[in-house]
Amino acid sequence: MARSKPTAKDAIALLKADHREVEELFAQFEKARDDERKQEIAAKICNALKIHATIEEEIFYPAFIEASDDVDIHHEAEIEHRGAKNLIAEIEACSPDDDYFAPTVKVLSEMIKHHVKEEEKPDGMFSVARESKMDLVALGEELAARKAELESGDGEDMDTPPPGVGEKSGRVDRLMKETR
């Protein structure tokens, strides 16, 4: 019996799967009692979020803004990413013996829960994307390919500080000017 080719995930299914993966990692962190295990899980959380943010920012968000012209949703998502990147940098710079380590992971978890809720709500980014003319299957393939590249280490260095940390990035400035 021949196996059928697995169906490609559309972009939204892929991004939602990432959301569920990170939610599970945050739950594991909450249950962890050993500092070494907490450090390991925190590193996985940070890496997964950096990869997810990269594919959204490089591929999904530009396609979203082009297809929907919904700058409010787009800009909010970009700003939430910037905040998450700041917390990720703090987590990566410390260890479980730092008094602020666990609280910083907790705040990142809360921030990500809010971001996910915003993207997945009935009138959120994913809903608007489904209603637009975006080719979500092709976009999903592009996201999956870029994600695989980043996971293998063949992509750009994600450990560099995000552009615009502490200030608006040039891209956000440009987009804000376009909406005025």
C-alpha positions, 0 to 999 in steps of 0.5 A: 500500500503506497503512503500518501504524501503528508499534507503541508501545514498551512502557515496558521497551523504551523504557527499555532503548533509553535504556540502549543509547543512553547506553552508546553515548555512553559508548563515544564518550566513551572514544574521543574524543581532542579536548577539545571533542568530549569536552565535547560528548559529556559534555553529551549523556550528562548530558542523556540521563541527566537525561531518563531519570531524570526519566521513571523517577522521575515515571512508571515508579517510582511505577507500579512501586512501586504494582504490585509493592510491591517497596520494596527494588528501588525504593529502591535505584534511587532511591539510585542515581539520586541518586548519578548526579545528583551526578556529573552536576552535577560534570561539568556544572560543569567542563570537559575541562581539569579533572583530574577531568573524565574520571575523573568521567565514567568513574565515572558510566559505571561507576555507570550500568552497575551501575544498568542491570545491576540493572534488567535482570537476571532478578530485577531491576526490569524482570522484576518489572514484567513479572510485575506487573499494570502496563500497560506499553504505556500506561506506555510511551506516557506515558514517550515523551510526557514524554520528548519534552516534556523533549527539546523543552525544554517540560518543567521545568528539569532543571538545578536541583539534584536534591532531597535532594542530600547528604541523603535526599529527602522522597519517599525518607524518606516511602517508607522510613517506609511500609515500617517 
